[in-house]
Amino acid sequence: MTSVINAERLVSTFMELCVIDAEPTRERAMADRLTALLGELGFVVTKDDAGVKLGGTAGNLYATLTGAGSGKPTWSPIKRLLSTAKTFPMQENKGFQALLVSH
């Protein structure tokens, strides 16, 4: 299987995510956008109630992708994938503008 990365789409999506206001405990906009993006890729996304317990607007996201031999999507060569990421910036990013510099 050959995988082709659409660099333009990758950069565009990254730039979009960079400017979403998502400070700790106020991550709902980021969670909603990630849920939509992952859903478009065929992931099933579930959420927990960690946000409620911690006084936030969004909990943890769990995205599951069925791999090869387990049903669709057939383009995935793996059975299971685990990836973790934080969805908020290290500092406030309200009004932040992403800038792409190419060398």
Beta strands, then each sheet from edge to edge (+ up, - down):
strand 1: 44-47
strand 2: 61-64
sheet 1: 1+ 2-
end
